[in-house]
């Protein structure tokens, strides 16, 4: 059944890169530079991320016109800075912090695993991140994508069907020739309903040591692998 798969399409935030650890690291560095005290930067990262889905829903619902993720992140950042009583940052400093999403670190298994998978499959992002964000992240982290696809190209945020279907269409492939690789069961539910195959790679510390969501597959997905190295093994790469 998996012999027909030609492309692997990847969720990125959480599956490929560690947003919580990366934002915490940069926040702590900023605090040392700007003499900011009393901020739990892991909680800051979680609070910023918690606004991600609600803000995208504003776009999905039509209440807000199409807006790229960088701009949604900035609106959310302004709110989180207020909520954490962080003041004294210049506009360039706030802009730099907002672009931390371009500088997220990959999980340790990612680059080697993607390099192996690339020998056999087309590797494409299928992320809600905008193109510039994905390109800058890839250049910094050495992520060997063949193509950047996803929300900005499709003009639709996951889990809207267009995000998945248009990504497959841009590759000239049917949905059943694509495999969604993600750490989130909801992503798989949406992609699978449209005909995608599914590889579940859990990231049990994406939200920190107390994470309870997405630590196990919600269904018997085509492949369940502990990391990208095992995924490459399972797919014969």
Secondary structure as GFF3:
##gff-version 3
##sequence-region A 1 237
A	DSSP	three_ten_helix	2	4	.	.	.	ID=ss1
A	DSSP	beta_strand	7	10	.	.	.	ID=ss2
A	DSSP	alpha_helix	19	34	.	.	.	ID=ss3
A	DSSP	alpha_helix	41	60	.	.	.	ID=ss4
A	DSSP	alpha_helix	69	83	.	.	.	ID=ss5
A	DSSP	alpha_helix	91	98	.	.	.	ID=ss6
A	DSSP	three_ten_helix	99	103	.	.	.	ID=ss7
A	DSSP	alpha_helix	110	118	.	.	.	ID=ss8
A	DSSP	beta_strand	122	127	.	.	.	ID=ss9
A	DSSP	alpha_helix	131	141	.	.	.	ID=ss10
A	DSSP	beta_strand	147	150	.	.	.	ID=ss11
A	DSSP	alpha_helix	151	154	.	.	.	ID=ss12
A	DSSP	alpha_helix	161	170	.	.	.	ID=ss13
A	DSSP	three_ten_helix	175	177	.	.	.	ID=ss14
A	DSSP	beta_strand	178	182	.	.	.	ID=ss15
A	DSSP	alpha_helix	185	192	.	.	.	ID=ss16
A	DSSP	beta_strand	197	200	.	.	.	ID=ss17
A	DSSP	beta_strand	223	224	.	.	.	ID=ss18
A	DSSP	alpha_helix	228	234	.	.	.	ID=ss19
###
